[in-house]
């Protein structure tokens, strides 16, 4: 198993490292809480990367994993994904410690990589009444120059903003 950790060098870049034990410090807990957290108290959620082949199928898998017990599903939105990771509805209850395992992650890095992200921004450019075309054009230009974030980069950034969630690939 590997775990994704935030790299302190360039913003929004992540590195993959070998996972050791489940350190409670990754979950943003106080010192007294760290002593009382056991592996049994950490909820495990599993994204099956074989079910993911593009952005819409990523959200299908997120709904399968996170939204089984609620009466609605998430649309394909980075903001909606961030909201479900905050907890309060769906599989995550508040700020509980989560081990998010992402199977077939390497495959999904390609599935949600440059090509998918270019299509994502081009779709936004086709809806100027809904999305800011200048913003979408700028993001598309950055990506085409090799400087912008892929959809996977954006997902990893969102996951990394939640100290109670440890991503394991």
Legacy VTK file of the C-alpha trace (Angstrom):
# vtk DataFile Version 3.0
C-alpha trace
ASCII
DATASET POLYDATA
POINTS 169 float
0.000 0.000 0.000
1.040 3.588 -0.605
-0.259 6.780 0.883
-0.597 10.173 -0.775
0.947 13.039 1.149
1.137 16.727 0.447
4.520 17.831 -0.891
5.822 20.989 0.769
7.553 22.218 -2.370
5.325 23.294 -5.288
1.744 24.086 -4.358
-0.869 21.513 -5.343
1.649 18.737 -5.985
1.509 15.423 -4.206
3.933 12.575 -3.832
3.294 8.904 -3.345
5.190 7.215 -0.550
5.187 3.863 1.157
2.627 3.621 3.950
3.854 2.548 7.328
1.398 2.408 10.217
-1.761 4.497 10.592
-0.442 7.595 12.362
-3.246 9.431 14.158
-1.451 12.722 13.539
-2.624 12.570 9.918
-6.170 12.987 11.125
-5.679 16.380 12.770
-6.450 15.109 16.262
-5.350 16.602 19.565
-2.703 14.779 21.621
-5.305 13.332 23.980
-7.436 12.150 21.058
-4.434 10.518 19.339
-3.900 8.194 22.265
-7.489 6.964 22.105
-7.762 6.321 18.334
-7.487 2.698 17.313
-7.390 1.232 13.830
-10.882 -0.150 14.466
-12.239 3.401 14.871
-10.998 4.498 11.471
-13.694 4.084 8.847
-12.448 2.598 5.600
-13.979 3.637 2.276
-12.851 2.105 -1.010
-12.987 3.707 -4.455
-12.738 1.023 -7.141
-10.711 2.570 -9.938
-11.859 -0.126 -12.369
-15.265 1.563 -12.265
-13.700 4.918 -13.184
-12.793 5.776 -16.770
-13.698 9.462 -17.035
-15.047 12.329 -14.935
-18.728 11.255 -14.952
-17.813 7.692 -13.931
-15.672 9.103 -11.098
-18.825 10.699 -9.670
-20.774 7.475 -10.216
-18.174 5.733 -8.040
-18.216 8.543 -5.457
-21.996 8.188 -5.239
-21.711 4.405 -4.874
-19.177 4.728 -2.030
-20.254 7.903 -0.233
-23.959 8.348 -0.913
-25.562 4.909 -0.434
-27.557 5.890 2.633
-28.993 9.200 1.422
-31.855 9.969 -0.918
-29.852 11.946 -3.485
-26.635 11.749 -5.472
-23.848 14.188 -6.242
-23.564 15.760 -9.649
-20.190 16.044 -11.394
-18.871 18.938 -9.333
-15.592 19.489 -7.502
-17.488 21.603 -4.964
-19.955 18.751 -4.342
-17.061 16.301 -3.866
-15.479 18.680 -1.346
-18.816 19.042 0.455
-19.270 15.277 0.881
-15.740 14.994 2.309
-16.676 17.569 4.966
-19.149 15.042 6.338
-22.593 15.609 7.725
-24.326 13.552 5.052
-23.348 10.444 3.184
-20.743 7.978 4.455
-18.659 10.466 6.465
-20.000 11.625 9.823
-18.511 14.952 10.743
-14.758 14.922 11.255
-14.364 11.165 11.871
-11.064 9.576 10.793
-11.306 8.076 7.303
-8.963 5.786 5.416
-9.851 6.283 1.752
-8.402 3.462 -0.340
-8.266 4.139 -4.065
-7.797 0.929 -5.999
-6.233 1.124 -9.490
-5.118 4.675 -8.778
-2.395 4.669 -11.449
-4.984 3.829 -14.110
-7.190 6.644 -12.882
-4.345 9.163 -13.015
-4.514 8.676 -16.778
-8.325 8.478 -16.870
-8.590 11.814 -15.039
-5.448 13.294 -16.545
-4.722 15.844 -19.248
-7.161 14.583 -21.919
-10.107 14.401 -19.503
-9.265 17.811 -18.086
-9.037 19.410 -21.536
-12.498 18.003 -22.311
-13.718 19.350 -18.938
-12.587 22.912 -19.753
-13.774 22.745 -23.362
-17.241 21.766 -22.143
-17.235 24.848 -19.914
-16.263 27.030 -22.877
-19.345 25.750 -24.715
-21.579 27.135 -21.936
-20.527 30.786 -21.542
-23.888 31.651 -19.975
-23.163 29.241 -17.114
-19.372 29.271 -16.775
-16.800 32.042 -16.983
-15.205 31.510 -20.420
-12.145 33.653 -19.614
-11.396 31.509 -16.568
-11.921 28.273 -18.529
-9.721 29.513 -21.412
-6.952 30.493 -18.971
-7.074 27.083 -17.249
-7.112 25.304 -20.616
-4.128 27.330 -21.843
-2.185 26.533 -18.644
-2.915 22.854 -19.031
-1.947 22.796 -22.699
1.374 24.468 -21.783
2.048 21.739 -19.227
1.592 24.068 -16.257
-2.007 23.511 -15.195
-3.639 21.015 -12.902
-5.300 17.884 -14.197
-8.663 16.824 -12.817
-6.799 14.251 -10.728
-4.566 17.017 -9.325
-7.677 18.959 -8.316
-9.199 15.889 -6.631
-5.980 15.253 -4.713
-5.886 18.875 -3.606
-9.446 18.615 -2.300
-8.743 15.363 -0.455
-5.572 16.896 0.996
-7.596 19.747 2.517
-9.338 17.272 4.847
-6.985 16.360 7.714
-9.294 13.553 8.869
-8.918 11.708 5.533
-5.899 9.592 4.673
-5.695 8.552 1.037
-4.115 5.164 0.389
-3.395 4.005 -3.154
LINES 1 170
169 0 1 2 3 4 5 6 7 8 9 10 11 12 13 14 15 16 17 18 19 20 21 22 23 24 25 26 27 28 29 30 31 32 33 34 35 36 37 38 39 40 41 42 43 44 45 46 47 48 49 50 51 52 53 54 55 56 57 58 59 60 61 62 63 64 65 66 67 68 69 70 71 72 73 74 75 76 77 78 79 80 81 82 83 84 85 86 87 88 89 90 91 92 93 94 95 96 97 98 99 100 101 102 103 104 105 106 107 108 109 110 111 112 113 114 115 116 117 118 119 120 121 122 123 124 125 126 127 128 129 130 131 132 133 134 135 136 137 138 139 140 141 142 143 144 145 146 147 148 149 150 151 152 153 154 155 156 157 158 159 160 161 162 163 164 165 166 167 168
